[in-house]
Amino acid sequence: MRPEHFNLAYEEVKVNTPDGYALNVWIMEPAGGNTRGFSFIIAGSDAGNMGFSLPYAFHLLNQGFGVITFDYRGFGESSDFAYNPDNLYHAEYIADFVAVCKWVRAEKQPGKIGVLAFSMGTLIAAAGYESAEYDLLVGEAVIKSPELVAQRIKLQKGKDLILPESAKTDGAKLSSIEVPILLFASVSDPITTLEDNQEIAAQRPNRKLLTFEGEHLRGAYALGIERYVAEIVDFL
């Protein structure tokens, strides 16, 4: 899917990473202007590409937010990359996320920046927080520990996954994030568990947890995407 399938005006640009990769980026502004003085960067999971984030973009735009989506290297129309499906994630995705955040801050100057992240994207956003300097994190299926996730996938699916050398420090950075965090968590997800998300939410008073009955990454379906976005607005 592309923005034109939702009748959304957009600008498509390529953002370069320090190590020479070109990331495909879509910049969308609400029809009435950015009335919130706030834009969301959407950090996707490890499946599909940024086309899957367009329903969220559509509803955020309707609420007056700017929206920026991007594809990690090896996804969509970003530069090719030797992706290994046996990796839980590649550490290079953190550099991609940071590059997009810095580009948005330098080139678009949208005021405050929020991140809407899903599953693997929550780990990437947490690991890149210090360099990315965003103002709010909204995460669904938030990863507390990549090591725990790899163990649970092994238990549930019998699949051995490779972790990058930085996995331990990447996972530990979530607890040090100072900006507000809104978490959406399934009550029955065996991989990014409710208990994990409860512990994350309890670490700081500026964090809030919302739960839903449904499968992994089905929060907008279970709650209804209008309510999902309304909860983000209320949290702001």
N, C-alpha and C positions, 0 to 999 in steps of 0.2 A: 504494500500500500504506500501511496505517496500523498502529500498534502492536498493535491488537486482532487483526490478522490473524496475529500471532505469539504471541497470548495474553500480551502484555506490558502490565502496568499502567503508566500514564503520567499526567502532568499536562501539560495544554496551556495555555500562557500566551502573551501578546503582549508583546514587548519593544520599547520605543520607541527610535528613533534620535534623535540631537540635531537632525536636520533634518526630523523629523515623520513618519517611516515606522514602521509597525507590523510587526514580524517575528514570524512564527508559530514557536513553539518547543515541542518536546516534551522533558520531563524524565523520565527513567526511572531507577529505582533497583533494584538486584538484590534478589531475594526475601529473601535472608538478610542484607540490610544491606550497606552499602559497606565490605566487609572490607579493602579496599586503602587506604582513605583517599585515593582518587584517582578523579577523574572525567574522562571524555573528551568534548570538544566535537568533533563531526564537521563539517568544512567541505567541502561537496560541490564537484563540478566544475561546468562550465557547461551541463550537460544534465540534464534531469529535475528531481526535487525530493528532499526529504529521505526520502521513502519508500524510495528506492533504498539508503539507508544502513542500513536496519533489519536486514538479515542480520548486518552487522558489530556493530550494537548488541546483537543477541541473544547473540552469542558473547562480547562484552565483559562483558555483564551476568552471564553464566554464570561468568565468572572473578572476579566480585566487584567490578567497576568500576561506578560511576555513568556514565550516558551522557546527553548533551544534544545534540539535533539541531535545526537551524534551516533555514529557507529564506531566501535573499537576497530583497530587494525584487524584485517582479516574478515570483517563483517560488511555486508552491504556493498557500497561503492567506495569504501575506504581502501587504503593500500592493501595489497595482498600480504599475508603473513602466514608463517608455517605453524598454524594452529594444531595443537595435539589434543585430540578428544579425550585422552587419558589424563589430562591435566584438569584439576578442579578449576583453576584459572591461571592466567599468565600474568606475571608481575608487570609486564609491559602495559597492560590495560590501565594501571594506575597512572602511568605517565601520560596516556591518552586522555584520561579524565582531567588531570591537572592542566594539560595543554589547552583543553577546551575552556576550562574555567578561567584560566589566565587570559585567553584570547577574548572571552566575553567581557571580562573586567576591563581590559585595555581598549577594546575596539567598540563595544556597544554601550558601555557605561550605563547599565540599566537601573542603577540604584542598588537595591539589595538583591541578593541572589539566593534562591533556595534550590535544593537538590531533591528530586523525586527519584528514588532508587529502588530497584527490585532485585531481591535475592543476591546473586553475585555482585550486582551493582552496589549493594549496601556495603559490602566488604571493600570494594574499590573506592567508594566515596569516603569511607572511614579512614582507609590507609592514606588517601591523598588529602585529607582535611587540612593539615598544617600548611601545605603549599597552595591549596586551592582557595582557601579563605572565603568560604561561603557563609551565609548567615542563618541557614535553617536546613535541617535534614528531615525529609519524610521518607520513611523506608517501609517496605513490605517484605515479609520473610527475611528479616534482618539476621545476618550471620554473626553470631557471637564469637565463634572460633572455627577457622577453616579445618583445623585438625579434627574437631568433633564432627563437623559435617562430613568429612571424608570417612570417618569411622561409621557413621550412621548410614551413609550410602553403601558402604561395604556390607553392613548388616542387612539392609533392606533389599539391595539389588545384587549383592555379590560382586560388585565392581570395585577393583582397586584403582585408586586415583593418585596421581602425582601432585605433590604440593611444591610450589617454588621455595627457594631457600628463605625468602622473606616472610613466609606464612605466619610464623609465630609472632613476629613484630607487627605484621599487618593486622592480625586479629586483635592484638592488644591495644591498638590505637583507638578503638571505639570508646573505651571508658574515659579517655582524656578529652573527648570532644566537648567543648564548652557551650556551643550554640544549642538552641532548643531542638529536640528530636521528637517527632510524632511517629509512632510505630503501629503498623497494622499487622496483626498476627492471627493465623488460623488456630483454633483451639485443638486441632487434631493433626497438625503437620508433624510427621515423625522426623523430619530433617532439620528445619529451622523451628524448633519447638516453642510452644507457649511458655514453658518454664524459662528458656533462654531469654525470650523477649521480656518476660516479667523481671528478670534480673537486670537486663539492660535498662529498662525503664526506671527501676528503683535506684540506679546509681546516682542520679541527679534530680533535683526538684523541677527542672525545666523540661522534663520528659513526660510524655503521655502515651499510654498503650490503649489501642482499640482492638477488639477481637471480633472475629466472624466465624461462622460455621461454614466450612468449605475447604477445598483442597488448596494445595500450594499455589500461591499467586492468583487466587480467585477472589480476592477481597472486593474488587469493584463489581464483580458479578454477584457475589453474595449480598453485599450491602446496597447495590445499585450505584452506578458511577456518579449520579448526581449527588447522592448522600456522601459518597467517598470524597468528592471534591469539596462539598460543603463542610466536611469535618476538617479538611485542610484550612479552609477559610476561617473557620471558628478557632482553630488552634493559633493562627496568626493573630 
